[in-house]
Amino acid sequence: MPAPAVPKTNRRIQVRKSGVHGKGVFALQDIPEGETLIEYIGEIITWKEAQRRHPWNPEDPNHTFYFHVDDGRVIDAAVGGNAARWINHSCNPNCEADEEEGRVFIKSLRNIKAGEELNYDYGLIIDEPYTKKLKAEYPCWCGSKNCRGTLLAPKRRR
């Protein structure tokens, strides 16, 4: 199946200051459900290289522009990335990240109004046990009614 078409000029979205966290990406016009908005791009590196580079900012060590592709690869949007790296997390997202053949596309989950901030659930999973302290290292500021309070996704019970 071919990768979805992503508009060459993307004047449907814009990066600007976010009330959620730092920068964010906002709709400049109404966006219908199911639209492919942007590809998450950057340098494709190994997880070993990602660990070597980490942290970019020792004062905020858990803030990265990494996007997990598979067990061997990660996209580092800090190198060659685009506006997609500024899309913030939400526990009640209006977008989703969809991986297709090693590429990641951000798609709308529902109709999005002009002026609305785009967001998706980062779904971070860490191998170590989730403790209160660990969850606090990955705070969520989305403000949704069902906010988990952390960027960490619930682990599936075995």
Backbone bond lengths (Angstrom), bond angles and torsions (degrees), N, CA, C in turn:
res aa  C-N    CA-C-N  psi(-1)  N-CA   C-N-CA  omega(-1)  CA-C   N-CA-C  phi
1 M - - - 1.442 - - 1.525 108.93 -
2 P 1.320 118.87 128.50 1.463 120.61 -177.67 1.531 111.41 -69.01
3 A 1.334 115.36 152.19 1.463 120.64 177.34 1.517 109.45 -62.73
4 P 1.340 117.48 149.22 1.463 119.87 -179.27 1.522 111.76 -65.66
5 A 1.318 114.76 151.19 1.464 120.08 177.92 1.519 108.98 -73.61
6 V 1.314 116.46 128.90 1.456 122.70 176.03 1.514 106.46 -111.77
7 P 1.329 118.60 129.76 1.459 119.90 -178.92 1.527 112.04 -55.05
8 K 1.347 116.38 138.48 1.475 120.73 178.98 1.526 110.06 -66.42
9 T 1.317 117.66 -47.21 1.456 120.92 175.32 1.512 105.97 -107.55
10 N 1.297 114.89 120.98 1.454 119.24 -172.12 1.522 110.79 -106.98
11 R 1.314 117.10 70.16 1.455 120.50 179.10 1.518 111.19 -85.35
12 R 1.314 116.62 15.49 1.457 120.18 175.42 1.519 110.99 -86.92
13 I 1.336 116.40 -17.21 1.466 120.77 -178.02 1.521 110.27 -133.79
14 Q 1.345 115.46 158.04 1.458 120.88 -178.02 1.525 109.65 -149.29
15 V 1.335 116.23 141.11 1.467 121.98 175.04 1.521 108.11 -87.61
16 R 1.333 115.61 131.86 1.464 120.77 173.65 1.528 108.90 -158.74
17 K 1.325 116.39 177.01 1.465 121.41 -178.46 1.522 109.73 -58.93
18 S 1.333 114.86 138.39 1.461 121.55 -177.61 1.519 110.81 -111.94
19 G 1.321 116.27 143.77 1.452 121.07 173.18 1.519 111.63 -78.07
20 V 1.342 116.72 -12.16 1.456 121.35 179.83 1.530 110.30 -84.35
21 H 1.337 116.31 -53.43 1.466 120.88 -176.97 1.515 109.45 -169.31
22 G 1.315 118.09 118.59 1.468 122.62 173.79 1.508 113.08 52.20
23 K 1.324 115.27 -121.22 1.458 121.66 177.02 1.521 109.16 -93.10
24 G 1.325 115.36 157.61 1.455 121.44 176.13 1.509 109.18 -145.43
25 V 1.319 116.05 173.95 1.470 121.68 178.67 1.528 106.92 -117.61
26 F 1.331 115.34 131.17 1.452 121.92 -173.88 1.519 111.16 -122.83
27 A 1.330 115.87 147.18 1.463 121.96 175.92 1.529 108.78 -74.72
28 L 1.327 116.49 130.68 1.469 121.21 175.82 1.526 111.44 -90.83
29 Q 1.315 115.70 -15.95 1.457 121.93 177.87 1.517 108.01 -146.75
30 D 1.317 117.07 166.51 1.457 120.06 176.58 1.523 109.32 -61.00
31 I 1.323 115.71 137.96 1.463 122.05 -179.08 1.522 107.89 -122.76
32 P 1.328 117.13 125.23 1.470 118.74 -179.83 1.530 112.43 -76.35
33 E 1.323 115.23 157.14 1.456 122.38 175.65 1.525 109.81 -56.74
34 G 1.340 116.12 141.83 1.456 121.35 175.16 1.516 115.99 86.07
35 E 1.325 117.83 4.41 1.467 121.14 179.95 1.528 111.32 -79.13
36 T 1.325 116.48 138.24 1.459 121.25 169.53 1.515 106.01 -84.37
37 L 1.341 116.34 119.71 1.456 120.95 -172.81 1.522 113.88 -96.34
38 I 1.321 115.63 -42.08 1.461 118.86 -174.47 1.531 108.52 -165.76
39 E 1.310 115.95 151.04 1.454 120.74 173.62 1.519 108.56 -93.08
40 Y 1.329 117.03 138.42 1.458 122.41 175.54 1.525 106.09 -81.88
41 I 1.321 116.39 108.38 1.465 119.37 -176.31 1.526 111.42 -118.83
42 G 1.309 114.60 164.19 1.451 123.06 178.91 1.519 107.84 163.24
43 E 1.310 115.08 -171.31 1.459 120.24 179.50 1.529 109.72 -74.02
44 I 1.332 116.22 130.43 1.460 121.58 176.40 1.525 107.30 -85.78
45 I 1.328 115.50 119.37 1.462 120.50 -177.92 1.530 109.09 -131.93
46 T 1.309 115.73 169.46 1.470 120.91 176.13 1.522 108.74 -81.56
47 W 1.339 115.36 161.27 1.462 119.02 175.08 1.529 110.56 -63.79
48 K 1.319 116.41 -32.84 1.469 119.55 177.94 1.531 110.07 -61.71
49 E 1.328 116.92 -43.24 1.466 121.12 178.19 1.528 110.63 -67.10
50 A 1.336 117.38 -38.18 1.467 120.71 177.93 1.532 110.42 -60.58
51 Q 1.330 116.13 -42.25 1.462 120.22 178.08 1.531 110.99 -65.03
52 R 1.336 116.38 -38.17 1.465 120.05 178.57 1.525 110.82 -63.15
53 R 1.332 117.07 -40.20 1.472 121.91 -178.08 1.526 112.96 -75.20
54 H 1.301 117.03 -21.81 1.464 121.67 -173.37 1.519 111.10 -76.29
55 P 1.313 121.24 140.45 1.452 126.85 -7.01 1.528 111.59 -90.74
56 W 1.312 115.37 149.11 1.474 120.47 175.00 1.522 109.27 -65.61
57 N 1.318 115.86 -43.99 1.451 121.27 -178.32 1.534 108.40 -124.38
58 P 1.323 117.95 103.77 1.455 120.56 -178.31 1.535 113.59 -57.42
59 E 1.350 118.38 -23.95 1.459 121.02 178.57 1.533 111.93 -76.46
60 D 1.335 117.35 -19.15 1.466 123.02 177.74 1.530 107.15 -139.01
61 P 1.350 117.08 67.58 1.465 120.79 -168.78 1.523 115.88 -65.42
62 N 1.318 118.60 -21.23 1.461 119.45 -178.06 1.520 113.36 -93.92
63 H 1.328 116.87 2.74 1.458 120.37 176.18 1.526 108.15 -93.75
64 T 1.321 115.52 113.37 1.455 120.55 178.05 1.519 108.63 -134.90
65 F 1.312 115.93 172.98 1.465 121.90 172.39 1.529 108.91 -114.25
66 Y 1.325 116.41 29.78 1.462 121.40 178.39 1.522 110.37 -80.37
67 F 1.314 115.57 142.00 1.463 121.01 172.96 1.517 107.27 -131.48
68 H 1.322 116.40 117.95 1.458 123.56 -179.25 1.529 109.71 -65.55
69 V 1.326 116.86 124.25 1.464 120.69 176.47 1.530 109.28 -100.62
70 D 1.325 116.05 -53.79 1.463 121.00 177.25 1.523 107.79 -157.81
71 D 1.329 117.22 -173.08 1.461 120.05 -175.24 1.523 113.86 -60.48
72 G 1.319 117.01 -22.13 1.453 119.16 -177.10 1.521 115.55 -106.29
73 R 1.344 116.66 -16.28 1.463 117.98 -171.65 1.530 113.20 -133.21
74 V 1.329 113.09 151.96 1.457 121.99 176.79 1.531 107.25 -141.11
75 I 1.315 116.11 147.53 1.465 120.92 173.88 1.516 106.64 -94.68
76 D 1.332 116.53 125.88 1.462 121.71 175.07 1.523 107.38 -104.32
77 A 1.337 116.20 96.91 1.461 120.73 -176.81 1.527 113.09 -76.81
78 A 1.345 117.34 -3.90 1.461 119.64 172.73 1.526 110.12 -70.92
79 V 1.332 116.31 -17.51 1.464 122.33 178.37 1.527 107.37 -118.46
80 G 1.324 116.60 106.33 1.459 121.03 177.75 1.515 114.57 75.93
81 G 1.323 117.49 17.38 1.458 121.03 -178.63 1.520 112.84 -79.01
82 N 1.321 115.02 173.40 1.465 121.35 179.79 1.533 108.85 -126.21
83 A 1.323 116.37 -163.43 1.467 121.75 -177.11 1.519 113.17 -60.64
84 A 1.321 118.75 -24.43 1.463 121.20 -178.18 1.528 111.97 -56.96
85 R 1.325 117.77 -29.21 1.467 120.06 -178.09 1.527 112.51 -66.48
86 W 1.340 117.68 -15.22 1.460 121.24 -178.59 1.531 112.64 -95.84
87 I 1.325 118.24 2.29 1.465 119.83 178.29 1.525 108.24 -73.23
88 N 1.321 115.40 123.25 1.459 121.37 -176.81 1.519 112.46 -81.91
89 H 1.313 115.11 163.25 1.463 124.15 176.95 1.522 110.25 -79.34
90 S 1.306 116.38 149.30 1.461 122.69 167.12 1.523 108.79 -146.01
91 C 1.325 115.23 143.91 1.468 120.84 175.03 1.529 110.33 -77.69
92 N 1.334 117.24 -11.43 1.462 123.75 176.42 1.530 106.97 -129.63
93 P 1.336 117.43 71.28 1.464 121.52 -168.88 1.527 114.47 -74.25
94 N 1.349 113.83 155.68 1.469 120.05 173.03 1.534 110.65 -105.74
95 C 1.326 116.72 -3.05 1.462 122.45 178.30 1.527 109.43 -134.85
96 E 1.321 115.24 169.71 1.459 121.04 173.71 1.520 108.29 -139.28
97 A 1.316 115.06 155.27 1.457 121.55 174.13 1.519 106.57 -98.33
98 D 1.318 115.88 125.75 1.460 121.54 -175.63 1.521 108.57 -120.95
99 E 1.339 116.45 117.56 1.463 121.15 -179.83 1.521 108.90 -90.32
100 E 1.328 115.38 127.42 1.462 121.37 178.54 1.518 108.78 -135.87
101 E 1.314 115.68 114.87 1.463 122.40 177.37 1.525 112.31 51.64
102 G 1.335 116.00 45.66 1.455 120.94 176.24 1.514 114.78 81.57
103 R 1.328 117.70 2.41 1.466 121.81 177.55 1.525 108.04 -114.24
104 V 1.329 117.16 150.97 1.460 121.89 -177.79 1.518 109.11 -117.99
105 F 1.338 115.58 128.16 1.458 122.32 -179.49 1.519 109.20 -121.55
106 I 1.322 116.11 138.95 1.456 121.93 176.12 1.523 107.42 -95.82
107 K 1.343 115.58 124.75 1.462 121.81 -175.53 1.523 109.50 -126.77
108 S 1.315 116.18 147.75 1.467 120.56 178.64 1.522 110.38 -76.66
109 L 1.333 116.02 133.80 1.461 122.55 178.45 1.528 112.05 -88.07
110 R 1.321 115.10 -20.60 1.461 121.22 -178.29 1.525 107.60 -153.19
111 N 1.324 117.06 174.62 1.462 120.18 174.61 1.528 108.15 -63.84
112 I 1.325 115.79 135.62 1.463 122.09 -179.03 1.527 107.16 -120.05
113 K 1.318 116.50 130.12 1.467 122.10 -178.74 1.529 110.75 -82.62
114 A 1.322 116.06 149.07 1.468 121.46 174.05 1.528 108.59 -54.66
115 G 1.340 116.34 135.15 1.455 122.06 -179.62 1.516 113.72 94.07
116 E 1.324 117.63 -15.25 1.460 121.59 -178.51 1.528 110.48 -78.02
117 E 1.338 116.09 141.71 1.463 120.13 177.46 1.519 109.71 -78.45
118 L 1.339 115.76 136.54 1.461 121.89 175.86 1.526 108.46 -80.94
119 N 1.326 115.78 145.86 1.456 120.16 177.75 1.517 109.50 -159.00
120 Y 1.314 115.80 156.80 1.460 121.72 173.17 1.517 108.21 -143.06
121 D 1.319 116.46 162.38 1.458 121.76 179.61 1.524 107.26 -81.17
122 Y 1.326 116.88 114.74 1.461 120.48 -178.29 1.517 111.77 -61.69
123 G 1.312 117.83 -30.28 1.463 120.84 176.57 1.517 113.40 59.61
124 L 1.332 117.41 37.76 1.465 120.00 -179.06 1.521 110.49 -64.92
125 I 1.315 115.35 136.43 1.465 121.22 176.07 1.521 107.82 -129.39
126 I 1.303 115.40 129.36 1.462 121.78 178.90 1.520 106.89 -117.78
127 D 1.323 116.27 139.24 1.460 121.14 -175.33 1.527 113.65 -64.60
128 E 1.317 117.35 -35.05 1.463 119.00 -176.38 1.536 111.06 -70.13
129 P 1.332 117.32 159.45 1.471 120.40 179.78 1.530 111.05 -59.61
130 Y 1.335 116.07 140.40 1.462 121.07 178.07 1.527 109.07 -77.94
131 T 1.295 114.93 116.17 1.456 121.41 175.39 1.523 107.47 -111.77
132 K 1.308 115.87 167.75 1.465 120.18 176.86 1.538 109.56 -58.20
133 K 1.333 115.82 -41.73 1.467 121.34 -179.52 1.532 110.87 -63.42
134 L 1.341 117.54 -44.59 1.464 120.74 -179.65 1.528 110.70 -64.32
135 K 1.318 117.07 -45.49 1.467 120.45 178.67 1.522 111.05 -58.74
136 A 1.327 116.59 -37.54 1.465 121.38 179.99 1.527 112.19 -67.97
137 E 1.321 117.40 -22.82 1.469 120.93 177.87 1.528 111.66 -74.21
138 Y 1.337 116.92 -14.31 1.461 123.34 179.77 1.532 109.14 -126.45
139 P 1.342 117.19 63.77 1.470 119.36 -174.21 1.526 112.63 -70.54
140 C 1.324 114.63 146.66 1.460 121.41 174.54 1.518 107.88 -108.74
141 W 1.326 115.43 136.28 1.454 121.67 179.43 1.529 111.28 -120.46
142 C 1.327 117.18 24.24 1.470 119.49 -173.21 1.527 113.36 -67.45
143 G 1.321 117.17 -29.84 1.451 120.00 177.15 1.524 115.28 77.47
144 S 1.327 118.71 7.54 1.461 120.13 179.82 1.530 110.09 -71.83
145 K 1.327 116.55 157.92 1.468 121.15 -179.20 1.524 111.76 -58.82
146 N 1.336 116.42 -33.17 1.469 120.07 -178.29 1.529 112.29 -103.28
147 C 1.325 117.22 29.66 1.472 121.54 -178.63 1.526 110.49 -60.90
148 R 1.354 115.19 132.00 1.469 121.33 177.92 1.517 111.66 -78.41
149 G 1.345 116.38 -16.82 1.457 120.53 -177.13 1.513 113.18 83.32
150 T 1.325 117.45 -1.13 1.463 122.61 -178.91 1.530 109.64 -148.87
151 L 1.321 115.95 152.45 1.461 121.10 175.31 1.526 111.56 -76.31
152 L 1.326 116.25 -12.48 1.460 120.46 -178.62 1.524 110.44 -72.00
153 A 1.317 115.53 132.81 1.466 121.39 178.06 1.524 108.75 -79.28
154 P 1.326 116.29 147.27 1.469 118.07 175.10 1.526 109.61 -59.41
155 K 1.325 116.10 139.81 1.459 120.25 177.00 1.512 108.54 -79.15
156 R 1.319 115.66 144.85 1.464 119.91 177.15 1.517 108.34 -78.31
157 R 1.304 114.63 136.11 1.473 119.63 178.58 1.522 108.35 -75.73
158 R 1.329 114.49 140.57 1.468 119.74 -178.62 1.488 111.48 -88.62
